[in-house]
Structure formats: structure tokens, C-alpha cells
Amino acid sequence: MAISPPTAQRFSAEAIRLAELAKALAHPARVEILRMLSEQDSCVCGDIVEILPLAQSTVSQHLAELKSAGLIKGTIDGPKVCYCVNTSGIAEIQTVLEEFLGTLATRSAKTDTSCC
């Protein structure tokens, strides 16, 4: 997800990256693709299309979103593209989410719970 320069100036790099990663996980098909890929060493796009109830072009769009976010990697082998989970991307999203949610939990614990 590309953030326009004026928008990027208003937010921290951490907030922008968290939004990019959250967007990549914001569709159940992408969550399922990650789950499927995590269960295998690699997967060909055609295999994913056979399992998910989506058209090949739709699966390709979801794969592109995951790849753009750095959560999967792909290699071209002739007419096929093989995908696998990008372990460093998964480690990054885990770290980013843990830091963000940990900050929220810490701040929430310090505030008055009768705000609403």
C-alpha cells in the first residue's frame, strides 16, 4: 500500500507500516493463503486457486497484496510462480503487533476504566 507523501508526513513510519501490514491481513482470503502456505514449503498459484473459492485473477490480486506487504515471497519457474511464507515478514508483523498492542494495553491499564 503506497501512502501519498502529504499523508506520510502526518504519521509515523511505525503507524504507516502497521497500517500496511493490517491491510494485508484484512481479507479472509489472504489469511487463508498465509495459513495454506505456512503448512507447505512452497505452493503454486494454481494449487491455491483449486482450494479457494475464488477466480485465478482474484487469487493473484491477493497474492500480490501479500507479497507487496512482505508477508510472502514468490519465484518464477517458467509459466508458474511458486509462493512461500516470508519468515522475516511474519516476524516483523508479529513484532509490530506485539509492540502496538502492548502499548495500548499498558496505556489502557493506567487510565480510568469508567470513561464510557
N, CA, C and O atoms as a printed pandas DataFrame, in Angstrom:
     atom_number atom_name residue_name chain_id  residue_number  x_coord  y_coord  z_coord
0              1         N          MET        A               1    0.857   -1.160    0.000
1              2        CA          MET        A               1    0.000    0.000    0.000
2              3         C          MET        A               1    0.902    1.221    0.000
3              4         O          MET        A               1    1.758    1.362    0.874
4              5         N          ALA        A               2    0.724    2.074   -0.940
5              6        CA          ALA        A               2    1.523    3.285   -1.015
6              7         C          ALA        A               2    0.776    4.425   -0.338
7              8         O          ALA        A               2   -0.371    4.725   -0.670
8              9         N          ILE        A               3    1.444    5.045    0.606
9             10        CA          ILE        A               3    0.881    6.207    1.292
10            11         C          ILE        A               3    1.364    7.447    0.557
11            12         O          ILE        A               3    2.560    7.590    0.303
12            13         N          SER        A               4    0.455    8.337    0.214
13            14        CA          SER        A               4    0.840    9.550   -0.505
14            15         C          SER        A               4    1.748   10.413    0.372
15            16         O          SER        A               4    1.581   10.428    1.591
16            17         N          PRO        A               5    2.707   11.134   -0.224
17            18        CA          PRO        A               5    3.653   11.935    0.570
18            19         C          PRO        A               5    3.005   12.886    1.575
19            20         O          PRO        A               5    3.469   12.940    2.714
20            21         N          PRO        A               6    1.950   13.644    1.220
21            22        CA          PRO        A               6    1.361   14.520    2.242
22            23         C          PRO        A               6    0.811   13.739    3.436
23            24         O          PRO        A               6    0.932   14.182    4.578
24            25         N          THR        A               7    0.217   12.592    3.176
25            26        CA          THR        A               7   -0.308   11.760    4.251
26            27         C          THR        A               7    0.835   11.176    5.072
27            28         O          THR        A               7    0.755   11.121    6.299
28            29         N          ALA        A               8    1.883   10.745    4.411
29            30        CA          ALA        A               8    3.018   10.137    5.098
30            31         C          ALA        A               8    3.672   11.114    6.066
31            32         O          ALA        A               8    4.217   10.690    7.085
32            33         N          GLN        A               9    3.631   12.394    5.777
33            34        CA          GLN        A               9    4.241   13.385    6.654
34            35         C          GLN        A               9    3.463   13.549    7.951
35            36         O          GLN        A               9    4.012   14.049    8.933
36            37         N          ARG        A              10    2.232   13.151    7.979
37            38        CA          ARG        A              10    1.388   13.334    9.153
38            39         C          ARG        A              10    1.480   12.172   10.140
39            40         O          ARG        A              10    1.064   12.310   11.290
40            41         N          PHE        A              11    2.007   11.051    9.719
41            42        CA          PHE        A              11    2.022    9.855   10.546
42            43         C          PHE        A              11    3.432    9.306   10.679
43            44         O          PHE        A              11    4.284    9.525    9.817
44            45         N          SER        A              12    3.663    8.594   11.766
45            46        CA          SER        A              12    4.976    7.984   11.982
46            47         C          SER        A              12    5.178    6.822   11.014
47            48         O          SER        A              12    4.218    6.253   10.494
48            49         N          ALA        A              13    6.419    6.487   10.790
49            50        CA          ALA        A              13    6.741    5.346    9.934
50            51         C          ALA        A              13    6.159    4.063   10.530
51            52         O          ALA        A              13    5.731    3.171    9.798
52            53         N          GLU        A              14    6.145    3.978   11.863
53            54        CA          GLU        A              14    5.600    2.794   12.529
54            55         C          GLU        A              14    4.094    2.664   12.277
55            56         O          GLU        A              14    3.593    1.566   12.035
56            57         N          ALA        A              15    3.373    3.796   12.336
57            58        CA          ALA        A              15    1.932    3.763   12.098
58            59         C          ALA        A              15    1.630    3.382   10.657
59            60         O          ALA        A              15    0.700    2.621   10.392
60            61         N          ILE        A              16    2.404    3.902    9.740
61            62        CA          ILE        A              16    2.204    3.582    8.321
62            63         C          ILE        A              16    2.467    2.105    8.069
63            64         O          ILE        A              16    1.697    1.450    7.367
64            65         N          ARG        A              17    3.553    1.569    8.639
65            66        CA          ARG        A              17    3.879    0.164    8.419
66            67         C          ARG        A              17    2.820   -0.744    9.043
67            68         O          ARG        A              17    2.430   -1.744    8.440
68            69         N          LEU        A              18    2.358   -0.406   10.237
69            70        CA          LEU        A              18    1.306   -1.196   10.868
70            71         C          LEU        A              18    0.058   -1.210    9.998
71            72         O          LEU        A              18   -0.575   -2.254    9.842
72            73         N          ALA        A              19   -0.303   -0.064    9.430
73            74        CA          ALA        A              19   -1.474    0.010    8.548
74            75         C          ALA        A              19   -1.282   -0.850    7.302
75            76         O          ALA        A              19   -2.220   -1.508    6.853
76            77         N          GLU        A              20   -0.081   -0.850    6.746
77            78        CA          GLU        A              20    0.202   -1.677    5.566
78            79         C          GLU        A              20    0.041   -3.156    5.890
79            80         O          GLU        A              20   -0.575   -3.905    5.132
80            81         N          LEU        A              21    0.596   -3.564    7.016
81            82        CA          LEU        A              21    0.511   -4.973    7.408
82            83         C          LEU        A              21   -0.926   -5.359    7.751
83            84         O          LEU        A              21   -1.382   -6.447    7.399
84            85         N          ALA        A              22   -1.633   -4.470    8.436
85            86        CA          ALA        A              22   -3.024   -4.756    8.778
86            87         C          ALA        A              22   -3.872   -4.888    7.517
87            88         O          ALA        A              22   -4.743   -5.754    7.438
88            89         N          LYS        A              23   -3.618   -4.031    6.535
89            90        CA          LYS        A              23   -4.358   -4.112    5.273
90            91         C          LYS        A              23   -4.111   -5.455    4.589
91            92         O          LYS        A              23   -5.024   -6.046    4.013
92            93         N          ALA        A              24   -2.867   -5.930    4.659
93            94        CA          ALA        A              24   -2.545   -7.205    4.022
94            95         C          ALA        A              24   -3.304   -8.359    4.666
95            96         O          ALA        A              24   -3.573   -9.362    4.005
96            97         N          LEU        A              25   -3.651   -8.235    5.934
97            98        CA          LEU        A              25   -4.389   -9.286    6.633
98            99         C          LEU        A              25   -5.893   -9.030    6.686
99           100         O          LEU        A              25   -6.637   -9.798    7.296
100          101         N          ALA        A              26   -6.332   -7.961    6.054
101          102        CA          ALA        A              26   -7.713   -7.512    6.199
102          103         C          ALA        A              26   -8.723   -8.226    5.307
103          104         O          ALA        A              26   -9.851   -7.754    5.159
104          105         N          HIS        A              27   -8.350   -9.325    4.725
105          106        CA          HIS        A              27   -9.294  -10.093    3.909
106          107         C          HIS        A              27   -9.134  -11.571    4.264
107          108         O          HIS        A              27   -8.010  -12.064    4.355
108          109         N          PRO        A              28  -10.236  -12.278    4.462
109          110        CA          PRO        A              28  -10.126  -13.689    4.847
110          111         C          PRO        A              28   -9.395  -14.556    3.829
111          112         O          PRO        A              28   -8.773  -15.550    4.207
112          113         N          ALA        A              29   -9.454  -14.208    2.562
113          114        CA          ALA        A              29   -8.724  -14.992    1.554
114          115         C          ALA        A              29   -7.227  -14.891    1.787
115          116         O          ALA        A              29   -6.515  -15.884    1.637
116          117         N          ARG        A              30   -6.734  -13.712    2.152
117          118        CA          ARG        A              30   -5.305  -13.546    2.398
118          119         C          ARG        A              30   -4.883  -14.282    3.659
119          120         O          ARG        A              30   -3.789  -14.842    3.721
120          121         N          VAL        A              31   -5.742  -14.279    4.653
121          122        CA          VAL        A              31   -5.456  -15.043    5.874
122          123         C          VAL        A              31   -5.363  -16.528    5.539
123          124         O          VAL        A              31   -4.458  -17.218    6.006
124          125         N          GLU        A              32   -6.291  -17.012    4.736
125          126        CA          GLU        A              32   -6.282  -18.431    4.338
126          127         C          GLU        A              32   -5.058  -18.763    3.483
127          128         O          GLU        A              32   -4.467  -19.832    3.637
128          129         N          ILE        A              33   -4.681  -17.861    2.593
129          130        CA          ILE        A              33   -3.488  -18.093    1.766
130          131         C          ILE        A              33   -2.268  -18.225    2.663
131          132         O          ILE        A              33   -1.464  -19.138    2.478
132          133         N          LEU        A              34   -2.118  -17.329    3.630
133          134        CA          LEU        A              34   -0.982  -17.427    4.557
134          135         C          LEU        A              34   -1.022  -18.736    5.331
135          136         O          LEU        A              34    0.007  -19.386    5.517
136          137         N          ARG        A              35   -2.205  -19.120    5.779
137          138        CA          ARG        A              35   -2.339  -20.384    6.512
138          139         C          ARG        A              35   -1.922  -21.555    5.629
139          140         O          ARG        A              35   -1.183  -22.434    6.072
140          141         N          MET        A              36   -2.389  -21.571    4.390
141          142        CA          MET        A              36   -2.050  -22.658    3.465
142          143         C          MET        A              36   -0.551  -22.701    3.196
143          144         O          MET        A              36    0.062  -23.768    3.227
144          145         N          LEU        A              37    0.031  -21.543    2.936
145          146        CA          LEU        A              37    1.458  -21.506    2.638
146          147         C          LEU        A              37    2.299  -21.907    3.839
147          148         O          LEU        A              37    3.369  -22.495    3.676
148          149         N          SER        A              38    1.832  -21.599    5.039
149          150        CA          SER        A              38    2.595  -21.952    6.243
150          151         C          SER        A              38    2.627  -23.462    6.463
151          152         O          SER        A              38    3.504  -23.973    7.159
152          153         N          GLU        A              39    1.682  -24.163    5.877
153          154        CA          GLU        A              39    1.614  -25.617    6.024
154          155         C          GLU        A              39    2.455  -26.348    4.985
155          156         O          GLU        A              39    2.563  -27.573    5.029
156          157         N          GLN        A              40    3.060  -25.601    4.040
157          158        CA          GLN        A              40    3.839  -26.212    2.970
158          159         C          GLN        A              40    5.167  -25.482    2.825
159          160         O          GLN        A              40    5.348  -24.379    3.341
160          161         N          ASP        A              41    6.089  -26.118    2.115
161          162        CA          ASP        A              41    7.356  -25.461    1.818
162          163         C          ASP        A              41    7.175  -24.404    0.739
163          164         O          ASP        A              41    7.787  -23.338    0.797
164          165         N          SER        A              42    6.339  -24.698   -0.239
165          166        CA          SER        A              42    6.030  -23.747   -1.303
166          167         C          SER        A              42    4.698  -24.147   -1.914
167          168         O          SER        A              42    4.178  -25.228   -1.638
168          169         N          CYS        A              43    4.162  -23.292   -2.726
169          170        CA          CYS        A              43    2.854  -23.553   -3.315
170          171         C          CYS        A              43    2.786  -22.828   -4.655
171          172         O          CYS        A              43    3.304  -21.720   -4.790
172          173         N          VAL        A              44    2.167  -23.433   -5.617
173          174        CA          VAL        A              44    1.985  -22.811   -6.921
174          175         C          VAL        A              44    0.625  -22.124   -6.920
175          176         O          VAL        A              44   -0.326  -22.635   -6.329
176          177         N          CYS        A              45    0.527  -20.989   -7.566
177          178        CA          CYS        A              45   -0.717  -20.225   -7.596
178          179         C          CYS        A              45   -1.901  -21.102   -7.990
179          180         O          CYS        A              45   -2.980  -20.972   -7.410
180          181         N          GLY        A              46   -1.723  -21.975   -8.947
181          182        CA          GLY        A              46   -2.798  -22.850   -9.395
182          183         C          GLY        A              46   -3.320  -23.737   -8.286
183          184         O          GLY        A              46   -4.517  -24.021   -8.230
184          185         N          ASP        A              47   -2.437  -24.181   -7.398
185          186        CA          ASP        A              47   -2.857  -25.003   -6.266
186          187         C          ASP        A              47   -3.750  -24.207   -5.327
187          188         O          ASP        A              47   -4.728  -24.736   -4.799
188          189         N          ILE        A              48   -3.424  -22.958   -5.119
189          190        CA          ILE        A              48   -4.215  -22.099   -4.246
190          191         C          ILE        A              48   -5.596  -21.877   -4.862
191          192         O          ILE        A              48   -6.609  -21.899   -4.163
192          193         N          VAL        A              49   -5.624  -21.669   -6.158
193          194        CA          VAL        A              49   -6.896  -21.436   -6.858
194          195         C          VAL        A              49   -7.806  -22.653   -6.727
195          196         O          VAL        A              49   -9.023  -22.507   -6.616
196          197         N          GLU        A              50   -7.229  -23.846   -6.738
197          198        CA          GLU        A              50   -8.035  -25.062   -6.624
198          199         C          GLU        A              50   -8.677  -25.195   -5.247
199          200         O          GLU        A              50   -9.730  -25.816   -5.107
200          201         N          ILE        A              51   -8.047  -24.617   -4.238
201          202        CA          ILE        A              51   -8.540  -24.758   -2.872
202          203         C          ILE        A              51   -9.503  -23.635   -2.487
203          204         O          ILE        A              51  -10.525  -23.884   -1.849
204          205         N          LEU        A              52   -9.182  -22.413   -2.870
205          206        CA          LEU        A              52  -10.030  -21.271   -2.517
206          207         C          LEU        A              52  -11.179  -21.121   -3.512
207          208         O          LEU        A              52  -11.014  -21.420   -4.694
208          209         N          PRO        A              53  -12.330  -20.664   -3.049
209          210        CA          PRO        A              53  -13.487  -20.487   -3.942
210          211         C          PRO        A              53  -13.430  -19.145   -4.680
211          212         O          PRO        A              53  -14.402  -18.390   -4.687
212          213         N          LEU        A              54  -12.289  -18.861   -5.296
213          214        CA          LEU        A              54  -12.088  -17.582   -5.975
214          215         C          LEU        A              54  -11.496  -17.800   -7.357
215          216         O          LEU        A              54  -10.850  -18.815   -7.615
216          217         N          ALA        A              55  -11.718  -16.852   -8.229
217          218        CA          ALA        A              55  -11.140  -16.905   -9.573
218          219         C          ALA        A              55   -9.624  -16.726   -9.489
219          220         O          ALA        A              55   -9.107  -16.141   -8.537
220          221         N          GLN        A              56   -8.930  -17.233  -10.489
221          222        CA          GLN        A              56   -7.473  -17.139  -10.523
222          223         C          GLN        A              56   -7.011  -15.690  -10.451
223          224         O          GLN        A              56   -6.038  -15.388   -9.760
224          225         N          SER        A              57   -7.688  -14.798  -11.147
225          226        CA          SER        A              57   -7.281  -13.391  -11.143
226          227         C          SER        A              57   -7.442  -12.771   -9.748
227          228         O          SER        A              57   -6.640  -11.929   -9.345
228          229         N          THR        A              58   -8.466  -13.187   -9.026
229          230        CA          THR        A              58   -8.684  -12.683   -7.668
230          231         C          THR        A              58   -7.602  -13.206   -6.729
231          232         O          THR        A              58   -7.074  -12.461   -5.902
232          233         N          VAL        A              59   -7.277  -14.485   -6.861
233          234        CA          VAL        A              59   -6.200  -15.064   -6.050
234          235         C          VAL        A              59   -4.891  -14.340   -6.348
235          236         O          VAL        A              59   -4.126  -14.045   -5.430
236          237         N          SER        A              60   -4.629  -14.057   -7.600
237          238        CA          SER        A              60   -3.411  -13.338   -7.977
238          239         C          SER        A              60   -3.350  -11.959   -7.325
239          240         O          SER        A              60   -2.283  -11.523   -6.891
240          241         N          GLN        A              61   -4.479  -11.279   -7.256
241          242        CA          GLN        A              61   -4.518   -9.964   -6.601
242          243         C          GLN        A              61   -4.211  -10.084   -5.108
243          244         O          GLN        A              61   -3.490   -9.257   -4.550
244          245         N          HIS        A              62   -4.754  -11.102   -4.474
245          246        CA          HIS        A              62   -4.483  -11.315   -3.053
246          247         C          HIS        A              62   -3.008  -11.664   -2.830
247          248         O          HIS        A              62   -2.385  -11.180   -1.885
248          249         N          LEU        A              63   -2.462  -12.500   -3.701
249          250        CA          LEU        A              63   -1.044  -12.840   -3.595
250          251         C          LEU        A              63   -0.167  -11.602   -3.770
251          252         O          LEU        A              63    0.830  -11.437   -3.067
252          253         N          ALA        A              64   -0.534  -10.746   -4.696
253          254        CA          ALA        A              64    0.228   -9.515   -4.923
254          255         C          ALA        A              64    0.197   -8.616   -3.688
255          256         O          ALA        A              64    1.208   -8.005   -3.341
256          257         N          GLU        A              65   -0.939   -8.533   -3.033
257          258        CA          GLU        A              65   -1.069   -7.720   -1.813
258          259         C          GLU        A              65   -0.180   -8.283   -0.698
259          260         O          GLU        A              65    0.508   -7.530   -0.009
260          261         N          LEU        A              66   -0.197   -9.591   -0.528
261          262        CA          LEU        A              66    0.641  -10.220    0.494
262          263         C          LEU        A              66    2.122  -10.051    0.182
263          264         O          LEU        A              66    2.934   -9.817    1.078
264          265         N          LYS        A              67    2.461  -10.172   -1.088
265          266        CA          LYS        A              67    3.861  -10.012   -1.494
266          267         C          LYS        A              67    4.305   -8.560   -1.311
267          268         O          LYS        A              67    5.419   -8.310   -0.850
268          269         N          SER        A              68    3.458   -7.616   -1.663
269          270        CA          SER        A              68    3.776   -6.202   -1.505
270          271         C          SER        A              68    4.034   -5.848   -0.044
271          272         O          SER        A              68    4.892   -5.017    0.255
272          273         N          ALA        A              69    3.300   -6.472    0.854
273          274        CA          ALA        A              69    3.473   -6.227    2.289
274          275         C          ALA        A              69    4.681   -6.956    2.855
275          276         O          ALA        A              69    5.071   -6.719    3.998
276          277         N          GLY        A              70    5.280   -7.846    2.059
277          278        CA          GLY        A              70    6.451   -8.582    2.518
278          279         C          GLY        A              70    6.138   -9.822    3.323
279          280         O          GLY        A              70    7.016  -10.358    3.999
280          281         N          LEU        A              71    4.883  -10.294    3.263
281          282        CA          LEU        A              71    4.495  -11.460    4.039
282          283         C          LEU        A              71    4.704  -12.772    3.300
283          284         O          LEU        A              71    4.762  -13.832    3.924
284          285         N          ILE        A              72    4.818  -12.714    1.979
285          286        CA          ILE        A              72    5.135  -13.900    1.191
286          287         C          ILE        A              72    6.225  -13.547    0.180
287          288         O          ILE        A              72    6.478  -12.379   -0.115
288          289         N          LYS        A              73    6.858  -14.597   -0.339
289          290        CA          LYS        A              73    7.847  -14.452   -1.407
290          291         C          LYS        A              73    7.386  -15.308   -2.575
291          292         O          LYS        A              73    6.659  -16.284   -2.389
292          293         N          GLY        A              74    7.804  -14.944   -3.768
293          294        CA          GLY        A              74    7.445  -15.717   -4.946
294          295         C          GLY        A              74    8.624  -15.851   -5.883
295          296         O          GLY        A              74    9.418  -14.923   -6.040
296          297         N          THR        A              75    8.732  -17.021   -6.508
297          298        CA          THR        A              75    9.756  -17.245   -7.514
298          299         C          THR        A              75    9.085  -17.730   -8.786
299          300         O          THR        A              75    8.137  -18.515   -8.747
300          301         N          ILE        A              76    9.590  -17.249   -9.912
301          302        CA          ILE        A              76    9.024  -17.614  -11.212
302          303         C          ILE        A              76    9.753  -18.841  -11.733
303          304         O          ILE        A              76   10.982  -18.866  -11.789
304          305         N          ASP        A              77    8.988  -19.860  -12.114
305          306        CA          ASP        A              77    9.525  -21.097  -12.673
306          307         C          ASP        A              77    8.758  -21.377  -13.958
307          308         O          ASP        A              77    7.758  -22.096  -13.953
308          309         N          GLY        A              78    9.240  -20.797  -15.068
309          310        CA          GLY        A              78    8.524  -20.912  -16.335
310          311         C          GLY        A              78    7.207  -20.173  -16.239
311          312         O          GLY        A              78    7.185  -19.007  -15.844
312          313         N          PRO        A              79    6.100  -20.826  -16.593
313          314        CA          PRO        A              79    4.799  -20.153  -16.524
314          315         C          PRO        A              79    4.200  -20.147  -15.120
315          316         O          PRO        A              79    3.144  -19.554  -14.898
316          317         N          LYS        A              80    4.863  -20.800  -14.179
317          318        CA          LYS        A              80    4.323  -20.898  -12.823
318          319         C          LYS        A              80    5.074  -19.969  -11.872
319          320         O          LYS        A              80    6.257  -19.685  -12.061
320          321         N          VAL        A              81    4.374  -19.508  -10.864
321          322        CA          VAL        A              81    5.001  -18.744   -9.794
322          323         C          VAL        A              81    4.783  -19.526   -8.509
323          324         O          VAL        A              81    3.649  -19.830   -8.140
324          325         N          CYS        A              82    5.876  -19.849   -7.834
325          326        CA          CYS        A              82    5.798  -20.579   -6.575
326          327         C          CYS        A              82    5.900  -19.584   -5.431
327          328         O          CYS        A              82    6.780  -18.724   -5.426
328          329         N          TYR        A              83    5.006  -19.699   -4.468
329          330        CA          TYR        A              83    4.961  -18.787   -3.341
330          331         C          TYR        A              83    5.272  -19.532   -2.055
331          332         O          TYR        A              83    4.992  -20.723   -1.927
332          333         N          CYS        A              84    5.856  -18.810   -1.104
333          334        CA          CYS        A              84    6.071  -19.333    0.233
334          335         C          CYS        A              84    5.994  -18.175    1.225
335          336         O          CYS        A              84    6.080  -17.007    0.845
336          337         N          VAL        A              85    5.834  -18.516    2.483
337          338        CA          VAL        A              85    5.776  -17.515    3.535
338          339         C          VAL        A              85    7.149  -16.874    3.676
339          340         O          VAL        A              85    8.167  -17.565    3.658
340          341         N          ASN        A              86    7.175  -15.564    3.814
341          342        CA          ASN        A              86    8.413  -14.828    4.076
342          343         C          ASN        A              86    8.564  -14.760    5.595
343          344         O          ASN        A              86    7.901  -13.960    6.255
344          345         N          THR        A              87    9.433  -15.597    6.140
345          346        CA          THR        A              87    9.543  -15.692    7.591
346          347         C          THR        A              87    9.961  -14.372    8.231
347          348         O          THR        A              87    9.538  -14.072    9.348
348          349         N          SER        A              88   10.769  -13.589    7.557
349          350        CA          SER        A              88   11.153  -12.299    8.139
350          351         C          SER        A              88    9.969  -11.336    8.141
351          352         O          SER        A              88    9.847  -10.518    9.053
352          353         N          GLY        A              89    9.103  -11.418    7.148
353          354        CA          GLY        A              89    7.896  -10.594    7.118
354          355         C          GLY        A              89    6.923  -10.985    8.219
355          356         O          GLY        A              89    6.290  -10.127    8.834
356          357         N          ILE        A              90    6.809  -12.287    8.465
357          358        CA          ILE        A              90    5.933  -12.759    9.534
358          359         C          ILE        A              90    6.495  -12.341   10.892
359          360         O          ILE        A              90    5.741  -11.943   11.780
360          361         N          ALA        A              91    7.800  -12.428   11.054
361          362        CA          ALA        A              91    8.421  -11.981   12.304
362          363         C          ALA        A              91    8.200  -10.482   12.506
363          364         O          ALA        A              91    7.967  -10.029   13.627
364          365         N          GLU        A              92    8.274   -9.721   11.419
365          366        CA          GLU        A              92    8.049   -8.278   11.525
366          367         C          GLU        A              92    6.623   -7.972   11.972
367          368         O          GLU        A              92    6.415   -7.161   12.874
368          369         N          ILE        A              93    5.647   -8.613   11.348
369          370        CA          ILE        A              93    4.259   -8.312   11.727
370          371         C          ILE        A              93    3.998   -8.725   13.167
371          372         O          ILE        A              93    3.249   -8.054   13.877
372          373         N          GLN        A              94    4.597   -9.805   13.600
373          374        CA          GLN        A              94    4.426  -10.237   14.988
374          375         C          GLN        A              94    5.006   -9.188   15.935
375          376         O          GLN        A              94    4.374   -8.831   16.928
376          377         N          THR        A              95    6.186   -8.702   15.635
377          378        CA          THR        A              95    6.833   -7.684   16.464
378          379         C          THR        A              95    6.033   -6.395   16.482
379          380         O          THR        A              95    5.784   -5.826   17.544
380          381         N          VAL        A              96    5.631   -5.932   15.301
381          382        CA          VAL        A              96    4.887   -4.676   15.185
382          383         C          VAL        A              96    3.575   -4.762   15.959
383          384         O          VAL        A              96    3.223   -3.833   16.685
384          385         N          LEU        A              97    2.851   -5.867   15.809
385          386        CA          LEU        A              97    1.575   -6.023   16.517
386          387         C          LEU        A              97    1.771   -6.141   18.029
387          388         O          LEU        A              97    1.018   -5.553   18.806
388          389         N          GLU        A              98    2.787   -6.906   18.440
389          390        CA          GLU        A              98    3.042   -7.047   19.872
390          391         C          GLU        A              98    3.388   -5.697   20.499
391          392         O          GLU        A              98    2.905   -5.378   21.586
392          393         N          GLU        A              99    4.217   -4.904   19.824
393          394        CA          GLU        A              99    4.580   -3.589   20.353
394          395         C          GLU        A              99    3.359   -2.674   20.427
395          396         O          GLU        A              99    3.130   -2.012   21.439
396          397         N          PHE        A             100    2.583   -2.644   19.356
397          398        CA          PHE        A             100    1.410   -1.783   19.307
398          399         C          PHE        A             100    0.381   -2.176   20.361
399          400         O          PHE        A             100   -0.085   -1.334   21.128
400          401         N          LEU        A             101    0.029   -3.465   20.396
401          402        CA          LEU        A             101   -0.977   -3.925   21.347
402          403         C          LEU        A             101   -0.473   -3.830   22.789
403          404         O          LEU        A             101   -1.245   -3.544   23.704
404          405         N          GLY        A             102    0.813   -4.069   22.983
405          406        CA          GLY        A             102    1.390   -3.921   24.318
406          407         C          GLY        A             102    1.306   -2.488   24.806
407          408         O          GLY        A             102    1.009   -2.243   25.975
408          409         N          THR        A             103    1.565   -1.542   23.918
409          410        CA          THR        A             103    1.456   -0.126   24.262
410          411         C          THR        A             103    0.020    0.227   24.615
411          412         O          THR        A             103   -0.231    0.919   25.602
412          413         N          LEU        A             104   -0.922   -0.249   23.808
413          414        CA          LEU        A             104   -2.334    0.019   24.097
414          415         C          LEU        A             104   -2.746   -0.561   25.451
415          416         O          LEU        A             104   -3.433    0.099   26.231
416          417         N          ALA        A             105   -2.328   -1.781   25.721
417          418        CA          ALA        A             105   -2.705   -2.434   26.973
418          419         C          ALA        A             105   -2.111   -1.696   28.167
419          420         O          ALA        A             105   -2.783   -1.509   29.181
420          421         N          THR        A             106   -0.863   -1.281   28.049
421          422        CA          THR        A             106   -0.209   -0.559   29.138
422          423         C          THR        A             106   -0.889    0.771   29.398
423          424         O          THR        A             106   -1.159    1.128   30.545
424          425         N          ARG        A             107   -1.163    1.495   28.342
425          426        CA          ARG        A             107   -1.829    2.798   28.498
426          427         C          ARG        A             107   -3.243    2.642   29.026
427          428         O          ARG        A             107   -3.682    3.425   29.868
428          429         N          SER        A             108   -3.959    1.637   28.539
429          430        CA          SER        A             108   -5.332    1.417   28.988
430          431         C          SER        A             108   -5.381    1.053   30.461
431          432         O          SER        A             108   -6.305    1.458   31.167
432          433         N          ALA        A             109   -4.409    0.300   30.931
433          434        CA          ALA        A             109   -4.372   -0.112   32.331
434          435         C          ALA        A             109   -4.159    1.078   33.256
435          436         O          ALA        A             109   -4.557    1.046   34.421
436          437         N          LYS        A             110   -3.527    2.131   32.732
437          438        CA          LYS        A             110   -3.230    3.314   33.543
438          439         C          LYS        A             110   -4.376    4.321   33.568
439          440         O          LYS        A             110   -4.376    5.234   34.395
440          441         N          THR        A             111   -5.339    4.170   32.685
441          442        CA          THR        A             111   -6.425    5.153   32.605
442          443         C          THR        A             111   -7.626    4.721   33.405
443          444         O          THR        A             111   -7.757    3.555   33.775
444          445         N          ASP        A             112   -8.492    5.659   33.667
445          446        CA          ASP        A             112   -9.727    5.385   34.363
446          447         C          ASP        A             112  -10.619    4.512   33.495
447          448         O          ASP        A             112  -10.890    4.872   32.350
448          449         N          THR        A             113  -11.073    3.402   33.992
449          450        CA          THR        A             113  -11.902    2.486   33.197
450          451         C          THR        A             113  -13.351    2.948   33.085
451          452         O          THR        A             113  -14.147    2.318   32.388
452          453         N          SER        A             114  -13.699    4.029   33.756
453          454        CA          SER        A             114  -15.081    4.496   33.694
454          455         C          SER        A             114  -15.265    5.619   32.675
455          456         O          SER        A             114  -16.121    6.487   32.851
456          457         N          CYS        A             115  -14.463    5.602   31.612
457          458        CA          CYS        A             115  -14.529    6.685   30.618
458          459         C          CYS        A             115  -15.817    6.646   29.792
459          460         O          CYS        A             115  -16.249    7.679   29.279
460          461         N          CYS        A             116  -16.419    5.499   29.661
461          462        CA          CYS        A             116  -17.635    5.413   28.829
462          463         C          CYS        A             116  -18.815    4.966   29.643
463          464         O          CYS        A             116  -19.918    4.838   29.112
